[in-house]
């Protein structure tokens, strides 16, 4: 019916006179119809509906919206006819009021096929995994359960993501933040290690310390394994150098001569120092043979996944 109506009836043209992006809530716009009539539109979250003074949704509509959210979809509401735009100047600061919620759109991002396996690999290595999202708690819980994430923060605004990272750092944790959007930029900069997906926005890539070129979540686990192997090799090289020089320098200086009548010739001492440097360099170059172990393994079977803990807001 809608398609037939659009085909036979000319659509009214509107000119956009004002537009505003409301961080974490949606957008608002003032449209002017050809006949001079003004229409105020708000498109966004439930919070934006409350801010523009919308009436409660009809029970049937509310039930359908919650059903979509419980399945992991983000529900975007369309409100038309408010007395003014949210964020526009108002004398008493009251909600605009008026109008009605005329539609909602359910948008669902398909969970990446490698997400659950990547999360299992990280947790198997002792990494605590959290999810930060601006979606509702029902949507956050559904996605977190699919991916095997035990803790999630829902309804987090863009500036709130950096606040969550700072809170975790305040608990003495070393935080790695993985993101790809403009809203992730402040959190990527706040984290001890920021990781951006190669397909992410330029802001996320600039703010991150590591960029995953292949856009594979499994590479997050690989990056952690490589960093741990590198620092383990650094520590072993330092230990070897300290022990070697701690024993070799006194012997070369003649510390054993009074007791054992043993003296290290200068040319042997020089060769020993060169050998020490060679061993350290060879040990470091051996990292080229390191290959990260695949993580995740087969999906867990048996008992259903536990319900994730969801915290609302930052």
Residue frames relative to the residue before (quaternion, step in Angstrom):
aa qw qx qy qz dx dy dz
X 1.0000 0.0000 0.0000 0.0000 0.00 0.00 0.00
X 0.6569 0.5117 -0.3143 0.4559 3.57 0.92 -0.89
X 0.6571 0.5079 -0.3171 0.4580 3.57 0.93 -0.88
X 0.6445 0.5154 -0.3206 0.4650 3.60 0.98 -0.82
X 0.6496 0.5247 -0.3156 0.4506 3.56 0.99 -0.86
X 0.6748 0.4880 -0.3002 0.4652 3.58 0.93 -0.88
X 0.6520 0.5345 -0.3185 0.4334 3.56 1.09 -0.65
X 0.7815 0.3561 -0.1711 0.4829 3.58 0.98 -0.81
X 0.7326 0.3616 -0.2299 0.5289 3.60 1.15 -0.41
X 0.4420 -0.6911 0.4947 0.2871 3.60 -0.82 0.93
X 0.3995 -0.7132 0.5233 0.2406 3.55 -0.92 0.91
X 0.4650 -0.6689 0.5063 0.2829 3.54 -1.05 0.82
X 0.3210 -0.7512 0.5485 0.1781 3.54 -0.93 0.92
X 0.1360 -0.7817 0.6066 0.0502 3.53 -1.02 0.88
X 0.2516 -0.7298 0.6147 0.1621 3.53 -1.17 0.68
X 0.3562 -0.7367 0.5354 0.2088 3.57 -0.85 0.98
X 0.1782 -0.8159 0.5466 0.0615 3.57 -0.59 1.21
X 0.7946 0.0070 0.0033 0.6071 3.60 1.13 -0.54
X 0.0078 -0.7897 0.6124 -0.0362 3.53 -1.09 0.78
X 0.0159 0.7926 -0.6089 0.0257 3.56 -1.05 0.78
X 0.2739 -0.7230 0.6123 0.1653 3.53 -1.12 0.80
X 0.1803 -0.7942 0.5774 0.0586 3.56 -0.65 1.16
X 0.4171 -0.7558 0.4425 0.2428 3.57 -0.25 1.28
X 0.8590 0.1232 -0.1143 0.4836 3.52 -0.85 1.05
X 0.7293 0.4115 -0.2442 0.4890 3.60 1.23 -0.09
X 0.6664 -0.4674 0.3344 0.4749 3.60 0.92 -0.81
X 0.5152 -0.6051 0.4913 0.3565 3.55 -1.12 -0.74
X 0.1446 -0.7525 0.6322 0.1149 3.53 -1.32 0.40
X 0.0140 -0.8028 0.5955 -0.0253 3.57 -1.12 0.65
X 0.2467 -0.7175 0.6294 0.1677 3.52 -1.28 0.58
X 0.1038 -0.8082 0.5795 0.0112 3.56 -0.65 1.16
X 0.2100 -0.7615 0.6025 0.1140 3.56 -1.10 0.76
X 0.3198 -0.7639 0.5337 0.1712 3.54 -0.65 1.17
X 0.6820 -0.4940 0.3473 0.4126 3.58 -1.29 0.29
X 0.6930 0.4573 -0.2788 0.4827 3.58 1.13 -0.58
X 0.6316 -0.5702 0.3236 0.4138 3.60 1.25 0.21
X 0.5323 0.6375 -0.4116 0.3752 3.58 1.22 -0.16
X 0.3049 -0.7548 0.5567 0.1655 3.57 -1.00 0.88
X 0.0882 -0.7752 0.6249 0.0279 3.54 -1.01 0.89
X 0.1979 -0.7730 0.5951 0.0953 3.55 -0.82 1.06
X 0.0970 -0.8041 0.5863 0.0128 3.58 -0.75 1.10
X 0.0571 -0.7442 0.6636 0.0495 3.54 -1.22 0.72
X 0.0226 -0.7847 0.6190 -0.0250 3.58 -0.84 1.00
X 0.4822 0.6727 -0.4540 0.3301 3.56 -0.58 1.11
X 0.8125 -0.3130 0.2359 0.4316 3.52 -1.24 -0.63
X 0.6942 -0.4239 0.3669 0.4514 3.53 -1.36 -0.03
X 0.6083 0.5634 -0.3500 0.4360 3.56 1.05 -0.72
X 0.6487 0.5031 -0.3135 0.4772 3.57 1.02 -0.77
X 0.6006 0.5475 -0.3602 0.4581 3.59 1.07 -0.66
X 0.6620 0.4910 -0.3105 0.4736 3.58 0.95 -0.85
X 0.6559 0.5293 -0.3174 0.4346 3.57 0.98 -0.81
X 0.7294 0.3931 -0.2513 0.5003 3.59 1.04 -0.63
X 0.5598 -0.6700 0.3583 0.3308 3.59 1.26 0.37
X 0.2902 0.7806 -0.5093 0.2169 3.58 1.13 0.55
X 0.5073 -0.6284 0.4985 0.3151 3.52 -1.19 0.62
X 0.6418 -0.5214 0.3885 0.4066 3.58 -1.23 0.41
X 0.5376 -0.6302 0.4559 0.3256 3.54 -1.08 0.72
X 0.5740 -0.5603 0.4637 0.3763 3.53 -1.21 0.50
X 0.6269 -0.5814 0.3533 0.3797 3.61 -0.98 0.78
X 0.6605 0.5056 -0.3216 0.4524 3.60 0.93 -0.83
X 0.6583 0.4939 -0.3083 0.4770 3.59 0.99 -0.81
X 0.6416 0.5253 -0.3225 0.4564 3.58 0.96 -0.85
X 0.6492 0.5233 -0.3160 0.4525 3.57 0.98 -0.84
X 0.6650 0.4920 -0.3085 0.4696 3.59 0.95 -0.85
X 0.6471 0.5174 -0.3249 0.4561 3.60 0.96 -0.82
X 0.6686 0.4917 -0.3020 0.4691 3.59 0.92 -0.87
X 0.6128 0.5482 -0.3521 0.4472 3.59 1.07 -0.67
X 0.6501 0.4986 -0.3129 0.4804 3.58 0.98 -0.82
X 0.6566 0.5141 -0.3125 0.4549 3.59 0.93 -0.88
X 0.6497 0.5225 -0.3176 0.4517 3.57 0.98 -0.82
X 0.6744 0.4797 -0.2926 0.4790 3.58 1.20 -0.47
X 0.6367 -0.5597 0.3162 0.4259 3.58 1.30 0.05
X 0.5371 0.6258 -0.4093 0.3903 3.60 1.23 0.17
X 0.3854 -0.6750 0.5773 0.2501 3.54 -1.27 0.53
X 0.2095 -0.7905 0.5678 0.0940 3.57 -0.69 1.10
X 0.1118 -0.7842 0.6101 0.0173 3.56 -0.75 1.15
X 0.2267 -0.8009 0.5460 0.0946 3.58 -0.70 1.12
X 0.2309 -0.7477 0.6102 0.1237 3.55 -1.21 0.67
X 0.0381 -0.7948 0.6050 -0.0297 3.56 -0.67 1.17
X 0.0656 -0.8107 0.5817 -0.0072 3.57 -0.83 1.02
X 0.7898 0.3873 -0.2537 0.4022 3.54 -1.20 0.64
X 0.3513 0.7257 -0.5225 0.2772 3.61 1.14 0.35
X 0.6118 -0.5856 0.3892 0.3623 3.57 -1.18 0.55
X 0.7813 -0.0673 0.0398 0.6192 3.59 1.19 -0.51
X 0.6088 -0.5655 0.4123 0.3736 3.52 -1.30 0.24
X 0.5097 -0.5931 0.5206 0.3426 3.56 -1.18 0.60
X 0.7563 0.3233 -0.2633 0.5042 3.56 -0.81 1.00
X 0.5678 0.5714 -0.3965 0.4403 3.58 1.22 -0.27
X 0.6280 -0.5536 0.3884 0.3851 3.55 -1.17 0.53
X 0.0508 0.7802 -0.6205 0.0603 3.55 -0.98 0.90
X 0.5550 -0.6652 0.3955 0.3051 3.50 -0.94 0.87
X 0.8080 0.2680 -0.1347 0.5071 3.60 0.82 -0.92
X 0.4797 -0.7017 0.4238 0.3128 3.61 1.24 0.02
X 0.4407 0.7020 -0.4602 0.3181 3.60 1.23 0.20
X 0.6311 -0.5182 0.4067 0.4097 3.55 -1.28 0.34
X 0.6136 -0.5893 0.3690 0.3742 3.62 -1.00 0.72
X 0.1797 -0.8118 0.5350 0.1500 3.59 0.80 -0.98
X 0.7030 0.4539 -0.3445 0.4256 3.52 -1.34 0.29
X 0.7174 0.4508 -0.3222 0.4223 3.54 -1.33 0.12
X 0.2681 -0.7463 0.5886 0.1574 3.51 -1.35 -0.18
X 0.4819 -0.6138 0.5354 0.3230 3.53 -1.29 0.46
X 0.1667 -0.8524 0.4936 0.0439 3.54 -0.37 1.27
X 0.8133 0.0018 0.0230 0.5814 3.62 1.14 -0.37
X 0.0688 -0.7501 0.6432 0.1373 3.49 -1.37 0.11
X 0.2296 -0.7605 0.5983 0.1045 3.53 -1.18 0.68
X 0.2223 -0.7647 0.5929 0.1194 3.58 -0.84 1.00
X 0.0665 -0.7971 0.5998 -0.0208 3.55 -0.67 1.18
X 0.0226 -0.8210 0.5696 -0.0298 3.56 -0.66 1.07
X 0.2595 -0.7342 0.6097 0.1476 3.55 -0.82 1.06
X 0.4068 -0.7066 0.5220 0.2504 3.55 -0.81 0.98
X 0.4490 -0.6913 0.4970 0.2710 3.57 -0.80 1.03
X 0.5087 -0.6594 0.4559 0.3138 3.57 -0.85 0.98
X 0.5685 -0.6404 0.4061 0.3191 3.53 -1.01 0.84
X 0.7294 0.4210 -0.2430 0.4813 3.58 1.10 -0.64
X 0.4130 0.7463 -0.4531 0.2592 3.59 1.27 -0.01
X 0.6965 0.4812 -0.2929 0.4445 3.59 0.73 -1.04
X 0.6616 0.5015 -0.3097 0.4636 3.59 0.95 -0.87
X 0.6458 0.5181 -0.3230 0.4585 3.59 1.00 -0.79
X 0.6495 0.5071 -0.3157 0.4704 3.59 0.99 -0.81
X 0.6401 0.5161 -0.3326 0.4618 3.59 0.96 -0.81
X 0.6454 0.5267 -0.3224 0.4496 3.58 0.99 -0.81
X 0.6619 0.5012 -0.3090 0.4640 3.58 0.95 -0.85
X 0.6812 0.4826 -0.2966 0.4638 3.58 0.88 -0.89
X 0.6132 0.5509 -0.3499 0.4452 3.59 1.10 -0.65
X 0.7023 0.4298 -0.2580 0.5055 3.59 1.17 -0.52
X 0.6243 -0.5959 0.3265 0.3854 3.57 1.22 0.38
X 0.4823 0.6541 -0.4463 0.3747 3.60 1.22 0.38
X 0.3234 -0.7224 0.5794 0.1943 3.59 -0.89 0.97
X 0.1699 -0.8121 0.5564 0.0454 3.56 -0.73 1.12
X 0.0430 -0.7768 0.6282 -0.0046 3.56 -0.95 0.98
X 0.2339 -0.7446 0.6047 0.1588 3.55 -1.21 0.55
X 0.1341 -0.7714 0.6191 0.0607 3.57 -0.95 0.95
X 0.1296 0.7997 -0.5708 0.1337 3.59 -0.72 1.04
X 0.4341 -0.6841 0.5235 0.2636 3.52 -1.21 0.54
X 0.5000 0.6639 -0.4223 0.3617 3.59 1.26 -0.04
X 0.6704 -0.4958 0.3713 0.4086 3.54 -1.33 0.18
X 0.6633 -0.5214 0.3564 0.4015 3.53 -1.26 0.36
X 0.6260 0.5339 -0.3498 0.4480 3.62 1.06 -0.65
X 0.6588 0.4881 -0.3031 0.4856 3.57 0.96 -0.86
X 0.6496 0.5195 -0.3206 0.4532 3.59 0.94 -0.88
X 0.6600 0.5099 -0.3114 0.4553 3.58 0.94 -0.87
X 0.6531 0.5190 -0.3216 0.4478 3.60 0.97 -0.81
X 0.6874 0.4686 -0.2875 0.4746 3.60 0.88 -0.92
X 0.6460 0.5231 -0.3250 0.4510 3.58 0.95 -0.87
X 0.6499 0.5142 -0.3210 0.4584 3.58 1.00 -0.76
X 0.6347 0.5284 -0.3304 0.4568 3.60 1.01 -0.77
X 0.7502 0.4058 -0.2085 0.4786 3.57 0.98 -0.87
X 0.4689 -0.6871 0.4446 0.3323 3.60 1.22 -0.23
X 0.4066 0.6950 -0.4844 0.3421 3.59 1.14 0.65
X 0.3477 -0.7915 0.4607 0.2008 3.62 -0.54 1.07
X 0.7948 0.2088 -0.0952 0.5617 3.62 1.10 -0.60
X 0.0141 0.7989 -0.5997 0.0450 3.56 -0.97 0.89
X 0.2289 -0.7234 0.6340 0.1495 3.52 -1.25 0.62
X 0.1263 -0.8139 0.5665 0.0276 3.58 -0.66 1.15
X 0.8108 0.2369 -0.2107 0.4920 3.56 -1.33 0.45
X 0.3413 0.7384 -0.5055 0.2878 3.57 1.02 0.81
X 0.3331 -0.7386 0.5529 0.1947 3.56 -0.74 1.05
X 0.7118 -0.4706 0.2877 0.4348 3.60 -1.20 0.38
X 0.7010 0.4382 -0.2843 0.4856 3.61 0.90 -0.84
X 0.5977 0.5895 -0.3575 0.4092 3.58 1.20 -0.44
X 0.5718 0.5927 -0.3920 0.4100 3.61 1.13 -0.50
X 0.6521 0.4920 -0.3138 0.4839 3.58 0.98 -0.81
X 0.6290 0.5362 -0.3363 0.4515 3.60 1.08 -0.70
X 0.6333 0.5145 -0.3317 0.4735 3.60 1.03 -0.73
X 0.6398 0.5144 -0.3262 0.4687 3.58 0.97 -0.83
X 0.6587 0.5028 -0.3107 0.4656 3.60 0.95 -0.87
X 0.6294 0.5329 -0.3399 0.4521 3.60 1.04 -0.73
X 0.6619 0.4928 -0.3071 0.4741 3.59 0.94 -0.85
X 0.6342 0.5118 -0.3314 0.4754 3.58 1.05 -0.72
X 0.6278 0.5434 -0.3305 0.4488 3.57 1.09 -0.69
X 0.6468 0.4972 -0.3131 0.4862 3.58 1.24 -0.41
X 0.5988 -0.5957 0.3491 0.4058 3.58 1.28 0.15
X 0.5017 0.6567 -0.4278 0.3661 3.60 1.21 0.29
X 0.3478 -0.6621 0.6135 0.2535 3.53 -1.28 0.49
X 0.1568 -0.8474 0.5067 0.0214 3.56 -0.41 1.28
X 0.1164 -0.7352 0.6645 0.0656 3.52 -1.06 0.95
X 0.1442 -0.7891 0.5951 0.0492 3.57 -0.79 1.06
X 0.1155 -0.7825 0.6105 0.0393 3.57 -0.86 1.02
X 0.2241 0.7805 -0.5550 0.1803 3.59 -0.70 1.05
X 0.2190 -0.7918 0.5571 0.1213 3.55 -1.29 0.22
X 0.6733 0.5254 -0.2916 0.4309 3.60 1.23 -0.12
X 0.6851 -0.4549 0.3679 0.4339 3.54 -1.35 0.16
X 0.6640 0.5237 -0.3060 0.4372 3.58 0.97 -0.85
X 0.6455 0.5347 -0.3219 0.4401 3.60 1.21 -0.41
X 0.4467 0.7412 -0.4251 0.2652 3.60 1.25 -0.33
X 0.6981 0.4589 -0.3027 0.4588 3.66 0.70 -0.95
X 0.6636 0.4950 -0.3129 0.4655 3.61 0.98 -0.78
X 0.6252 0.5287 -0.3403 0.4624 3.60 1.04 -0.72
X 0.6729 0.4820 -0.2972 0.4759 3.58 1.03 -0.77
X 0.6584 0.5201 -0.3039 0.4513 3.60 1.08 -0.72
X 0.6320 0.5727 -0.3394 0.3967 3.59 1.01 -0.79
X 0.5969 -0.5493 0.4412 0.3837 3.55 -1.26 0.43
X 0.7707 0.0425 -0.0240 0.6353 3.57 1.13 -0.73
X 0.1405 -0.7895 0.5944 0.0599 3.57 -0.68 1.11
X 0.0890 -0.7960 0.5987 0.0113 3.57 -0.82 1.04
X 0.0969 -0.7993 0.5926 0.0228 3.58 -0.73 1.09
X 0.4520 -0.6503 0.5362 0.2921 3.52 -1.13 0.69
X 0.5802 -0.6265 0.3954 0.3384 3.56 -1.00 0.80
X 0.6837 0.4686 -0.2839 0.4821 3.59 1.14 -0.58
X 0.4741 0.7072 -0.4195 0.3149 3.60 1.29 0.00
X 0.6868 -0.4686 0.3633 0.4203 3.51 -1.37 0.06
X 0.6426 -0.5396 0.3783 0.3908 3.56 -1.23 0.48
X 0.6159 0.5498 -0.3547 0.4389 3.60 1.07 -0.67
X 0.6574 0.5004 -0.3089 0.4712 3.58 0.95 -0.85
X 0.6537 0.5138 -0.3163 0.4568 3.58 0.96 -0.86
X 0.6679 0.5022 -0.3028 0.4584 3.60 0.97 -0.84
X 0.7012 0.4763 -0.2730 0.4549 3.59 1.00 -0.80
X 0.6461 0.5563 -0.3201 0.4130 3.59 1.16 -0.51
X 0.4497 -0.6590 0.5361 0.2758 3.52 -1.34 0.41
X 0.7755 0.1862 -0.0813 0.5977 3.58 1.16 -0.67
X 0.1281 -0.7741 0.6162 0.0680 3.58 -1.00 0.83
X 0.2743 -0.7588 0.5724 0.1460 3.57 -0.76 1.09
X 0.3077 -0.8020 0.4848 0.1644 3.57 -0.19 1.29
X 0.7110 0.4759 -0.2689 0.4424 3.59 0.96 -0.84
X 0.3507 -0.7565 0.4815 0.2698 3.64 1.25 -0.24
X 0.4772 0.6454 -0.4492 0.3924 3.58 1.14 0.61
X 0.4463 -0.7067 0.4803 0.2660 3.57 -0.76 1.02
X 0.5675 0.5983 -0.3868 0.4128 3.59 1.13 -0.50
X 0.5982 0.5810 -0.3615 0.4170 3.58 1.18 -0.49
X 0.5245 0.5962 -0.4270 0.4327 3.61 1.21 -0.26
X 0.6573 0.4850 -0.2921 0.4974 3.56 0.97 -0.89
X 0.6428 0.5207 -0.3254 0.4580 3.59 0.98 -0.83
X 0.6420 0.5257 -0.3291 0.4508 3.60 0.97 -0.81
X 0.6443 0.5083 -0.3222 0.4720 3.59 1.01 -0.78
X 0.6515 0.5117 -0.3201 0.4596 3.61 0.94 -0.84
X 0.6581 0.5054 -0.3126 0.4623 3.59 0.96 -0.86
X 0.6630 0.4998 -0.3165 0.4587 3.59 0.93 -0.84
X 0.6527 0.5012 -0.3206 0.4690 3.60 0.98 -0.79
X 0.6510 0.5062 -0.3201 0.4664 3.59 0.97 -0.81
X 0.6407 0.5326 -0.3240 0.4482 3.58 1.02 -0.79
X 0.7034 0.4490 -0.2779 0.4758 3.57 0.83 -0.93
X 0.5993 0.5380 -0.3658 0.4664 3.59 1.09 -0.57
X 0.6579 0.4924 -0.3103 0.4779 3.59 1.00 -0.78
X 0.6201 0.5347 -0.3445 0.4592 3.60 1.02 -0.72
X 0.6707 0.4942 -0.3039 0.4622 3.57 0.91 -0.90
X 0.6626 0.4949 -0.3184 0.4633 3.60 0.95 -0.82
X 0.6356 0.5215 -0.3340 0.4609 3.61 1.04 -0.73
X 0.6485 0.5076 -0.3215 0.4673 3.57 0.98 -0.81
X 0.6477 0.5139 -0.3231 0.4604 3.57 0.96 -0.86
X 0.6572 0.5105 -0.3121 0.4584 3.59 0.90 -0.92
X 0.6707 0.5041 -0.3042 0.4511 3.60 0.91 -0.91
X 0.6655 0.5020 -0.3129 0.4552 3.58 0.91 -0.87
X 0.6702 0.4852 -0.3052 0.4714 3.60 0.93 -0.88
X 0.6581 0.5237 -0.3116 0.4422 3.58 0.88 -0.94
X 0.7295 0.4143 -0.2460 0.4855 3.57 0.83 -1.00
X 0.6110 0.5626 -0.3519 0.4317 3.56 1.12 -0.63
X 0.7090 0.4055 -0.2482 0.5208 3.58 1.15 -0.63
X 0.7037 0.5111 -0.2806 0.4059 3.54 0.91 -0.91
X 0.6539 0.5348 -0.3304 0.4210 3.60 0.90 -0.86
X 0.6744 0.4679 -0.3269 0.4684 3.69 0.80 -0.79
X 0.6381 0.5140 -0.3409 0.4609 3.61 1.02 -0.74
X 0.6597 0.5014 -0.3088 0.4669 3.56 0.97 -0.87
X 0.6694 0.4923 -0.2976 0.4701 3.60 1.12 -0.62
X 0.5734 -0.6302 0.3646 0.3757 3.61 1.27 -0.05
X 0.2804 0.7904 -0.5072 0.1986 3.59 1.12 0.48
X 0.7207 0.4318 -0.2538 0.4794 3.62 1.06 -0.63
X 0.4848 0.7074 -0.4232 0.2925 3.60 1.20 -0.26
X 0.6686 0.4948 -0.3401 0.4387 3.66 0.83 -0.78
X 0.7300 0.4307 -0.2384 0.4741 3.60 1.05 -0.69
X 0.8258 0.2118 -0.0683 0.5182 3.56 0.68 -1.14
X 0.3662 -0.7455 0.4755 0.2898 3.56 1.28 -0.11
X 0.4435 0.6647 -0.4620 0.3847 3.55 1.15 0.83
X 0.0228 -0.7949 0.6059 -0.0239 3.54 -0.87 1.01
X 0.3237 -0.7509 0.5478 0.1768 3.59 -0.94 0.94
X 0.3986 -0.7277 0.5014 0.2454 3.61 -0.53 1.13
X 0.6113 -0.5841 0.3873 0.3676 3.64 -1.04 0.67
X 0.6650 0.5076 -0.3252 0.4410 3.60 0.93 -0.78
X 0.6284 0.5135 -0.3300 0.4821 3.59 1.14 -0.64
X 0.6335 0.5281 -0.3267 0.4615 3.57 1.04 -0.79
X 0.6477 0.5058 -0.3159 0.4742 3.58 0.97 -0.83
X 0.6487 0.5078 -0.3160 0.4706 3.58 0.98 -0.82
X 0.6379 0.5297 -0.3270 0.4533 3.58 1.02 -0.79
X 0.6471 0.5068 -0.3249 0.4679 3.61 0.99 -0.76
X 0.6440 0.5033 -0.3196 0.4793 3.58 0.99 -0.79
X 0.6388 0.5210 -0.3224 0.4653 3.57 1.03 -0.79
X 0.6160 0.5453 -0.3436 0.4528 3.58 1.05 -0.73
X 0.6728 0.4828 -0.2963 0.4759 3.59 0.88 -0.92
X 0.6381 0.5333 -0.3282 0.4481 3.57 0.99 -0.82
X 0.6608 0.5124 -0.3096 0.4527 3.59 0.94 -0.88
X 0.6498 0.5108 -0.3214 0.4622 3.59 0.97 -0.82
X 0.6676 0.4877 -0.3041 0.4732 3.60 0.92 -0.90
X 0.6562 0.5058 -0.3174 0.4613 3.61 0.92 -0.83
X 0.6342 0.5245 -0.3303 0.4622 3.57 1.03 -0.76
X 0.6636 0.4975 -0.3051 0.4680 3.58 0.99 -0.82
X 0.6700 0.5050 -0.3009 0.4535 3.58 0.95 -0.86
X 0.5762 0.6000 -0.3822 0.4025 3.58 1.15 -0.46
X 0.5034 0.6401 -0.4295 0.3904 3.59 1.25 -0.18
X 0.5382 0.6251 -0.4043 0.3953 3.58 1.22 -0.39
X 0.6787 0.4783 -0.2894 0.4762 3.59 1.15 -0.48
X 0.5033 0.6635 -0.4288 0.3503 3.60 1.26 -0.15
X 0.0469 -0.7781 0.6263 0.0044 3.56 -0.98 0.90
X 0.4408 -0.7056 0.4787 0.2805 3.62 -0.64 1.07
X 0.4518 -0.6750 0.5126 0.2784 3.55 -1.02 0.81
X 0.4844 -0.6497 0.4838 0.3306 3.60 -0.91 0.77
X 0.2322 -0.7929 0.5511 0.1171 3.55 -0.94 0.89
X 0.6585 0.5449 -0.3769 0.3570 3.51 -1.35 0.04
X 0.0581 -0.8169 0.5695 0.0704 3.57 0.54 -1.13
X 0.7517 -0.3597 0.2851 0.4736 3.53 -1.25 -0.39
X 0.5914 -0.5756 0.4287 0.3676 3.52 -1.18 0.57
X 0.5093 -0.6512 0.4720 0.3061 3.52 -1.09 0.77
X 0.1581 -0.7802 0.6007 0.0742 3.53 -1.03 0.81
X 0.5891 0.5752 -0.4221 0.3794 3.52 -1.27 0.18
X 0.8439 -0.0059 0.0343 0.5354 3.55 -0.72 -1.12
X 0.5151 -0.6434 0.4617 0.3279 3.61 -1.01 0.76
X 0.6300 -0.5465 0.3950 0.3852 3.55 -1.23 0.54
X 0.5107 -0.6502 0.4711 0.3073 3.56 -1.04 0.78
X 0.5508 -0.6023 0.4609 0.3486 3.53 -1.16 0.61
X 0.4128 -0.7210 0.4895 0.2648 3.61 -0.77 0.94
X 0.4525 -0.6411 0.5446 0.2962 3.54 -1.29 0.47
X 0.0953 -0.8141 0.5728 0.0078 3.59 -0.65 1.13
X 0.1353 -0.7671 0.6254 0.0459 3.55 -0.85 1.08
X 0.3142 -0.7593 0.5437 0.1708 3.58 -0.82 1.02
X 0.8247 0.1654 -0.1561 0.5178 3.56 -0.83 1.04
X 0.6065 -0.5698 0.4274 0.3534 3.49 -1.40 0.16
